[in-house]
Amino acid sequence: MTTPPSDPVPRLQVRGLEVAFGGLTALSGVSFDVADGETVALIGPNGAGKTTVFNAVCALVRPRAGTVRVDGRPAPSAATGLLRAGVARTLQGLGLFERMSVLENVLVPLSGIGAPDALAKARKRLEDLDLAHLAARPAGTLPYPERKRVALARALATDPRLLLLDEPAGGLGAADIAALADTVRRVAAEGCSVLLVEHHVDFVMDVADRVVVLDFGEVIACGTPEQVRTDPAVEAAYLGLEAAA
């Protein structure tokens, strides 16, 4: 008798996540997966719990219940273990060292490997994101779209298996958003899973394989972009459209 193949282990598995701050419940029973090479978007109104999910995955907040697993293993209990687990994250505030050069910023997470290898990885990501000509510039002197690309290059320099993007399209114009979408698709095609939080709905619908919708800390919908776009609960809670009759 042939044993049927088991389902592949998700790159990220979130089950029954609950987070509270004092007497306020921020997340209640949140569950979803991100498969190998899949791009999943978290959307929802302000205060829905999107960033709290990110912080729970990154061990910046401690859930009162639920589990987070990366490649089938419990997620690191400290943020310092993320790189070893193959997880990288960008921040809304970018977190760049403004007086350091672009190249030096991208080298920061690569301090644990040999200098030639680190330099090669950093320069490759700068080339990938059209930043090589800015390598020597202090990061703080760059326009905002370029600084966002530096932050993304720094995250990608570690060759993560799971990339967490916190509002990557925020503050960008149409051309930069289109370039960002191309980058996300390329990263996913290379096998890196992507979980992103984003308010820019058109960008989400363009790049996401699946969309998870949060409202008041709970998952109210999960599906393909088209399924979510036409879900009456989503229309009422997030997209600002009239619910379907």
Secondary structure, DSSP 8 states (H G I E B T S, - for coil): ----------SEEEEEEEEEETTEEEEEEEEEEE-TT-EEEEE-STTSSHHHHHHHHTTSS--SEEEEEETTEE--SSGGGTTTTTEEE--TT----TTSBHHHHHHGGGTTS-HHHHHHHHHHHHHHTT-GGGTTSBGGGS-HHHHHHHHHHHHHTT--SEEEEESTTTT--HHHHHHHHHHHHHHHHTT-EEEEE-S-HHHHHHH-SEEEEEETTEEEEEE-HHHHHT-HHHIIIII------
